[in-house]
Amino acid sequence: MTTSNRAVEVYRYHLVPGGIFTCGTQAMISAVLGTCVAVCLHDRRLKIGGMNHFLYPRSGFFGSPSSEYGDVAIPQLINKLTRMGSRLEDLEAQIVGGAAIPGARREATGEKNVKMARKILKKNRIHVVSEDVGGLKGRRLIFHTGTNETMVMKTHRIRRGDYYPYRQRLN
């Protein structure tokens, strides 16, 4: 009997604020969060997933609805996964972010972002399996779409350069 060590190809993608990323194969998605929130969705049956990264809870008067807003970004993420074959009952969520960063323009934004995420996920009957939210520190997040594992690192300082996008294959 012979066995082969076939490498599993995993994509790595850095999600900028206002971004949404889904993948029909395994991927590692990263993001840097302050008051922003990331919702990570995983399909237990298909072993796929995706993540969004939104800045504000609700679209409103100051601009057209976009994925910068939780009330737009979360339904878009759910829709992308259901178009890939996911069923709502197979999805589970993780919510990360929503810090109260001292000196931020709106210190309550993080808390409102978390509330919006919980509200929309509950409305869609998507079970939240974990949360790492609130507090006074920003977070660096890595989410594995195939296994639903997250790694969250808390940080005292987030620099503007931390938000740059890139995509590459890992070997």
SULPERA-V960579 format. One record per residue. OMEGA is omega as a letter, one per 40 degrees, with the letter a starting at -180 (* if undefined). Layout:
BEGIN
((OMEGA) (OMEGA))
END
This chain:
BEGIN
((i) (i) (i) (i) (i) (a) (i) (a) (i) (i) (i) (a) (i) (a) (i) (i) (a) (a) (i) (i) (i) (a) (i) (i) (a) (i) (i) (a) (i) (i) (i) (a) (i) (i) (i) (i) (i) (i) (i) (i) (a) (i) (a) (a) (a) (a) (i) (i) (i) (a) (i) (a) (a) (a) (a) (a) (a) (i) (a) (a) (a) (a) (i) (i) (i) (a) (i) (a) (a) (a) (i) (a) (a) (i) (i) (i) (i) (a) (i) (a) (i) (i) (i) (i) (i) (i) (a) (a) (i) (a) (i) (a) (i) (i) (a) (i) (i) (i) (i) (a) (i) (i) (i) (a) (a) (a) (a) (a) (a) (i) (i) (i) (i) (i) (i) (i) (i) (a) (a) (i) (i) (i) (a) (i) (i) (a) (i) (a) (i) (i) (i) (a) (i) (a) (a) (a) (i) (a) (i) (a) (i) (a) (i) (a) (a) (a) (a) (i) (i) (i) (a) (i) (i) (a) (i) (a) (i) (i) (i) (a) (i) (a) (a) (a) (i) (i) (i) (i) (i) (i) (*))
END
